[in-house]
Amino acid sequence: MQSDRSLCRTVLACAVLLWGGGLVTADEAQASCKVEASVDKSGPLVKRLGPECTVAEREAHAVESAAILDAMRKGRALELAGVVIKGDLLLDRLTVQVVRTPKGLAPEQQEALGRLNAGEIRSVSLPFTIRDSVVQGAIRHRSEKGTLQFEGPVNLHGTLFKQGVDLSRSVFQRGVDLSAAQFEQEAYWVQGQFGETLNCAGTRFGPHTRFHRSTFRGSVDCRGVLFDGMAEFLETTFEQRALFANARFGLGTGFSGSRFKHEVSFADAIFSREVFFRFARFEAEASFAGAQFLDAADFSNADFTRPDDLSKARFDRPPVFAHTKRVASEHDSGGGSSQGFQYAVTLGLLVAAALLVAYAYKMK
């Protein structure tokens, strides 16, 4: 009787727990794929998949690029996270806007638009977010007659791009986040205008990356960035602080003709192949402490307006400083005097030692 009562209590307790959700079945014990998607067709295009979702589940909830393009045409914000995107996203197919003055541009940006011959303007008016996702197709904007305007922030953090990305002639009015993203193919940002910050910390770029003739009006944080292939920053302008500390440059790298208006850091960066800083202008502090140049390094005609610390870098081959303008620091001058003094002391000791030897020989 006592055992029957205990059994009844146990069954009752289990029933209470099951009723209250304290226990789950074996199927329920496995975390289900959490999907959050928008319902309102006039609001933002939202689709977020939780980190517990499997590859198969992500494929089942894949987003077509055509749906993204349609949302952008309708002026809807884009909020995608943890998704798979299928198909090429061809931004040239966005509707050409009537020529107008973009919102919030500084006079310098207006001038830059004039240089870009902005007769055609395609606009993305609201935030553009594709986080921690996989983009299977290409993303391209290849208009030769105008610009692509991103009026809101662009967030591509942690996303894997399987095919090429070409956002050349784009104007980013707000911040751009590429941190921890991975580009398996080319990534082109030629003649880009970055109105605020660019974050590419920990980003991995593929065989060819181009920021040729781009302008960065906000700070640039590319600490720990990895360029597997060629990296082109030719004739770029950095108006605020630029950080490339601990960066890795795998193939040829070009900063020729670039202008650094504020401090720039290449501290502990590794240049595995040739790098060119020809005609570059450094208008503030430039740090190369701990940097490693494993191949040719060409600073011909570069202009350093502040003392540099290239003496703290490692060069496997003698760097080229033809017609380079450098400012000697007090530390360098003091170091030279100290070195001369050490030479004098060493010479004096050698002379004294020679005299002692001669004196000892004479005493014999």
C-alpha positions as CSV (number, residue, x, y, z in Angstrom):
1,M,0.0,0.0,0.0
2,Q,2.8,2.4,0.9
3,S,4.6,1.7,-2.4
4,D,1.3,2.3,-4.3
5,R,1.0,5.7,-2.6
6,S,4.6,6.6,-3.5
7,L,3.9,5.6,-7.1
8,C,0.8,7.7,-7.1
9,R,2.8,10.7,-5.7
10,T,5.5,10.2,-8.4
11,V,2.9,10.0,-11.2
12,L,1.1,13.1,-9.8
13,A,4.4,15.0,-9.6
14,C,5.3,14.1,-13.1
15,A,1.9,15.2,-14.3
16,V,2.3,18.5,-12.6
17,L,5.7,19.0,-14.1
18,L,4.5,18.1,-17.5
19,W,1.6,20.4,-17.2
20,G,3.9,23.2,-16.1
21,G,6.4,22.6,-18.9
22,G,9.1,21.4,-16.5
23,L,9.8,18.3,-18.6
24,V,10.0,17.9,-22.4
25,T,9.9,14.9,-24.6
26,A,13.0,13.6,-26.5
27,D,12.0,15.4,-29.6
28,E,11.4,18.7,-27.7
29,A,14.8,18.4,-26.0
30,Q,16.4,19.2,-29.3
31,A,16.5,22.9,-29.9
32,S,14.3,23.8,-32.8
33,C,15.4,26.3,-35.5
34,K,14.1,29.7,-34.4
35,V,12.9,31.8,-37.4
36,E,11.8,35.4,-37.1
37,A,10.3,36.8,-40.3
38,S,8.3,39.9,-41.2
39,V,4.7,39.7,-42.1
40,D,4.0,43.3,-43.0
41,K,4.8,43.7,-46.7
42,S,5.2,47.5,-46.3
43,G,7.6,47.3,-43.4
44,P,11.2,46.1,-43.3
45,L,12.1,42.8,-44.9
46,V,13.1,40.8,-41.9
47,K,14.4,37.3,-41.6
48,R,16.5,36.1,-38.8
49,L,17.6,32.5,-38.1
50,G,19.0,31.5,-34.7
51,P,22.5,30.0,-34.4
52,E,21.0,26.6,-33.6
53,C,19.6,26.2,-37.1
54,T,21.3,23.5,-39.2
55,V,22.6,24.0,-42.8
56,A,19.6,22.1,-44.1
57,E,17.2,24.3,-42.2
58,R,18.9,27.5,-43.4
59,E,18.7,26.2,-47.0
60,A,15.0,25.5,-46.4
61,H,14.5,29.1,-45.3
62,A,16.7,30.6,-48.0
63,V,16.0,34.2,-49.3
64,E,16.0,34.8,-53.0
65,S,17.9,37.8,-54.3
66,A,14.9,38.8,-56.3
67,A,12.9,39.3,-53.1
68,I,15.7,41.5,-51.7
69,L,15.8,43.6,-54.9
70,D,12.0,44.0,-54.8
71,A,12.1,45.2,-51.2
72,M,14.9,47.7,-52.1
73,R,12.9,49.1,-55.0
74,K,10.0,49.7,-52.6
75,G,12.2,51.5,-50.1
76,R,12.0,48.8,-47.4
77,A,14.8,48.4,-44.9
78,L,16.6,45.1,-45.0
79,E,17.3,43.0,-41.9
80,L,18.7,39.6,-42.6
81,A,20.7,37.5,-40.1
82,G,21.9,33.9,-40.3
83,V,20.3,33.3,-43.7
84,V,21.3,31.8,-47.0
85,I,20.8,34.2,-50.0
86,K,20.5,32.6,-53.4
87,G,20.9,34.3,-56.8
88,D,22.9,37.3,-58.0
89,L,21.9,40.6,-56.5
90,L,22.4,43.0,-59.4
91,L,21.9,46.5,-58.0
92,D,22.1,48.1,-61.5
93,R,18.5,47.0,-61.8
94,L,17.4,49.4,-59.1
95,T,15.2,52.2,-60.5
96,V,17.2,55.3,-61.6
97,Q,16.2,58.2,-59.5
98,V,15.6,61.7,-60.8
99,V,18.8,63.7,-60.4
100,R,18.6,65.4,-57.0
101,T,20.7,66.4,-54.1
102,P,21.3,63.4,-51.8
103,K,20.4,64.0,-48.1
104,G,23.0,65.0,-45.6
105,L,26.0,65.3,-47.8
106,A,28.9,67.6,-46.9
107,P,30.2,70.1,-49.5
108,E,33.2,67.9,-50.1
109,Q,30.9,64.9,-50.9
110,Q,28.9,67.0,-53.3
111,E,32.1,67.9,-55.1
112,A,33.1,64.2,-55.2
113,L,29.7,63.3,-56.7
114,G,30.3,65.9,-59.4
115,R,33.6,64.2,-60.2
116,L,31.8,60.9,-60.5
117,N,29.4,62.3,-63.1
118,A,26.4,61.4,-61.0
119,G,23.9,61.7,-63.8
120,E,22.2,58.5,-62.7
121,I,21.5,57.9,-59.0
122,R,20.2,54.6,-57.6
123,S,19.3,54.9,-54.0
124,V,19.0,52.6,-51.0
125,S,17.2,54.8,-48.6
126,L,17.0,52.6,-45.4
127,P,19.4,50.4,-43.5
128,F,20.9,47.5,-45.3
129,T,21.8,44.6,-43.0
130,I,23.0,41.1,-44.0
131,R,24.7,39.7,-40.9
132,D,26.3,36.3,-40.2
133,S,24.8,34.9,-43.5
134,V,26.0,33.2,-46.6
135,V,25.5,35.0,-50.0
136,Q,25.8,32.4,-52.7
137,G,25.5,34.7,-55.7
138,A,27.4,37.8,-56.7
139,I,26.6,41.4,-55.6
140,R,27.3,44.0,-58.3
141,H,26.9,47.6,-59.2
142,R,28.6,48.3,-62.5
143,S,27.0,51.5,-63.7
144,E,29.5,53.7,-65.5
145,K,27.1,56.7,-65.6
146,G,26.2,57.3,-62.0
147,T,26.4,56.3,-58.3
148,L,24.7,54.0,-55.9
149,Q,23.6,55.8,-52.8
150,F,23.3,54.1,-49.4
151,E,21.6,56.6,-47.2
152,G,21.4,54.3,-44.1
153,P,24.0,52.2,-42.4
154,V,25.4,49.1,-44.2
155,N,26.0,46.1,-41.9
156,L,27.6,42.9,-43.4
157,H,29.3,41.7,-40.3
158,G,30.3,38.0,-40.3
159,T,28.8,37.3,-43.7
160,L,30.5,34.9,-46.2
161,F,30.4,36.0,-49.8
162,K,30.9,33.0,-52.1
163,Q,31.0,35.1,-55.4
164,G,32.4,38.5,-56.3
165,V,31.3,41.8,-54.7
166,D,31.5,45.0,-56.8
167,L,30.1,48.1,-55.1
168,S,32.2,50.5,-57.1
169,R,31.0,54.1,-57.4
170,S,28.9,53.8,-54.3
171,V,28.3,56.5,-51.7
172,F,27.9,55.3,-48.2
173,Q,26.5,58.2,-46.1
174,R,26.5,56.3,-42.9
175,G,28.8,53.7,-41.3
176,V,29.9,50.5,-43.1
177,D,30.6,47.3,-41.0
178,L,32.5,44.6,-42.8
179,S,34.0,43.2,-39.6
180,A,34.6,39.4,-39.5
181,A,33.2,39.1,-43.1
182,Q,34.8,36.8,-45.6
183,F,35.1,37.4,-49.4
184,E,36.1,34.3,-51.3
185,Q,36.3,36.1,-54.6
186,E,37.1,39.7,-55.7
187,A,35.8,42.7,-53.7
188,Y,35.8,46.0,-55.5
189,W,35.0,49.4,-53.9
190,V,36.5,51.6,-56.6
191,Q,35.8,55.3,-56.2
192,G,33.8,54.7,-53.1
193,Q,32.8,57.5,-50.9
194,F,32.6,56.5,-47.2
195,G,30.9,59.3,-45.2
196,E,31.4,57.8,-41.8
197,T,33.3,54.9,-40.3
198,L,34.5,51.8,-42.1
199,N,35.0,48.7,-39.9
200,C,36.8,45.8,-41.5
201,A,38.5,44.5,-38.3
202,G,39.1,40.7,-38.7
203,T,37.8,40.7,-42.2
204,R,39.2,38.2,-44.8
205,F,39.5,39.4,-48.3
206,G,40.0,37.1,-51.3
207,P,42.3,37.1,-54.4
208,H,41.8,40.8,-55.4
209,T,40.6,43.8,-53.3
210,R,40.3,47.3,-54.7
211,F,39.6,50.6,-52.9
212,H,41.2,52.5,-55.8
213,R,40.5,56.3,-55.6
214,S,38.2,55.9,-52.6
215,T,37.7,58.6,-49.9
216,F,37.2,57.7,-46.2
217,R,35.8,60.7,-44.4
218,G,35.4,58.8,-41.1
219,S,37.8,56.6,-39.3
220,V,39.0,53.3,-40.7
221,D,39.4,50.3,-38.4
222,C,41.0,47.4,-40.3
223,R,43.0,45.9,-37.4
224,G,43.8,42.2,-38.0
225,V,42.4,42.3,-41.5
226,L,43.7,39.6,-43.9
227,F,44.2,40.2,-47.6
228,D,44.8,36.8,-49.2
229,G,45.5,38.4,-52.6
230,M,46.3,41.8,-54.1
231,A,45.2,44.8,-52.1
232,E,44.9,48.1,-53.9
233,F,44.5,51.4,-52.0
234,L,45.9,53.5,-54.8
235,E,45.2,57.3,-54.7
236,T,42.9,56.9,-51.7
237,T,42.3,59.6,-49.1
238,F,42.0,58.9,-45.4
239,E,40.6,62.0,-43.6
240,Q,40.5,60.5,-40.2
241,R,42.5,57.8,-38.3
242,A,43.3,54.7,-40.2
243,L,44.3,51.5,-38.3
244,F,45.9,48.5,-40.1
245,A,47.7,47.2,-37.1
246,N,48.3,43.4,-37.2
247,A,47.0,43.3,-40.8
248,R,48.3,40.6,-43.1
249,F,49.0,41.4,-46.8
250,G,49.4,38.2,-48.8
251,L,50.3,39.5,-52.2
252,G,51.2,42.8,-53.9
253,T,50.0,45.8,-52.0
254,G,49.7,49.4,-53.2
255,F,49.2,52.6,-51.2
256,S,50.9,54.7,-53.9
257,G,49.5,58.2,-54.2
258,S,47.4,57.9,-51.0
259,R,47.0,60.7,-48.5
260,F,46.8,60.1,-44.8
261,K,45.5,63.3,-43.2
262,H,45.4,61.9,-39.7
263,E,47.4,59.2,-37.9
264,V,47.9,55.8,-39.5
265,S,49.1,52.6,-37.9
266,F,50.7,49.6,-39.7
267,A,52.1,48.4,-36.4
268,D,52.9,44.6,-36.4
269,A,51.5,44.3,-39.9
270,I,53.1,41.7,-42.2
271,F,53.7,42.4,-45.9
272,S,54.5,39.0,-47.5
273,R,55.1,40.4,-51.0
274,E,56.1,43.7,-52.5
275,V,54.4,46.9,-51.2
276,F,54.4,50.4,-52.7
277,F,54.0,53.7,-50.9
278,R,55.2,55.8,-53.8
279,F,54.1,59.5,-53.6
280,A,52.1,58.7,-50.5
281,R,51.7,61.7,-48.1
282,F,51.7,61.2,-44.3
283,E,50.4,64.4,-42.7
284,A,50.3,63.0,-39.2
285,E,51.9,60.3,-37.2
286,A,52.7,57.1,-39.1
287,S,53.5,54.0,-37.1
288,F,55.3,51.0,-38.5
289,A,56.6,49.6,-35.3
290,G,57.0,45.8,-35.4
291,A,55.9,45.7,-39.1
292,Q,57.6,43.0,-41.3
293,F,58.4,43.7,-44.9
294,L,59.3,40.3,-46.3
295,D,59.8,41.5,-49.9
296,A,60.4,44.8,-51.6
297,A,59.2,48.0,-49.9
298,D,59.2,51.1,-52.0
299,F,58.7,54.5,-50.4
300,S,60.0,56.6,-53.3
301,N,58.8,60.2,-53.4
302,A,56.7,59.6,-50.2
303,D,56.3,62.6,-47.9
304,F,56.4,62.2,-44.1
305,T,55.6,65.5,-42.4
306,R,56.1,64.0,-39.0
307,P,59.0,61.8,-37.7
308,D,58.3,58.1,-38.7
309,D,59.4,55.0,-36.8
310,L,60.4,52.9,-39.8
311,S,63.6,52.1,-37.9
312,K,61.4,49.9,-35.7
313,A,60.2,47.8,-38.7
314,R,61.9,44.7,-40.1
315,F,63.0,44.8,-43.7
316,D,64.2,41.5,-45.3
317,R,65.3,43.6,-48.3
318,P,66.7,47.2,-48.2
319,P,63.7,49.6,-48.5
320,V,63.7,52.2,-51.3
321,F,63.7,55.8,-50.2
322,A,64.5,57.6,-53.4
323,H,63.5,61.3,-53.1
324,T,61.6,60.5,-49.9
325,K,61.0,63.4,-47.5
326,R,61.5,62.3,-43.9
327,V,61.7,64.3,-40.7
328,A,64.5,63.4,-38.3
329,S,63.3,63.0,-34.8
330,E,65.2,64.1,-31.7
331,H,65.4,60.5,-30.7
332,D,67.1,59.7,-34.0
333,S,69.6,62.6,-33.5
334,G,70.3,61.5,-29.9
335,G,70.7,57.9,-31.1
336,G,73.3,59.0,-33.7
337,S,75.3,61.0,-31.1
338,S,75.1,58.1,-28.7
339,Q,76.3,55.7,-31.4
340,G,79.2,58.0,-32.2
341,F,80.1,58.2,-28.5
342,Q,80.0,54.4,-28.3
343,Y,82.4,54.1,-31.3
344,A,84.8,56.6,-29.6
345,V,84.7,54.6,-26.4
346,T,85.3,51.3,-28.3
347,L,88.2,52.8,-30.2
348,G,89.7,54.1,-27.0
349,L,89.5,50.7,-25.3
350,L,91.2,49.1,-28.3
351,V,94.0,51.6,-28.3
352,A,94.5,51.1,-24.5
353,A,94.6,47.3,-25.0
354,A,97.2,47.7,-27.7
355,L,99.4,49.8,-25.5
356,L,99.1,47.3,-22.7
357,V,100.2,44.5,-25.0
358,A,103.1,46.5,-26.2
359,Y,104.1,47.4,-22.7
360,A,103.9,43.7,-21.6
361,Y,106.1,42.7,-24.6
362,K,108.7,45.4,-23.7
363,M,108.9,44.2,-20.1
364,K,109.9,40.8,-21.3
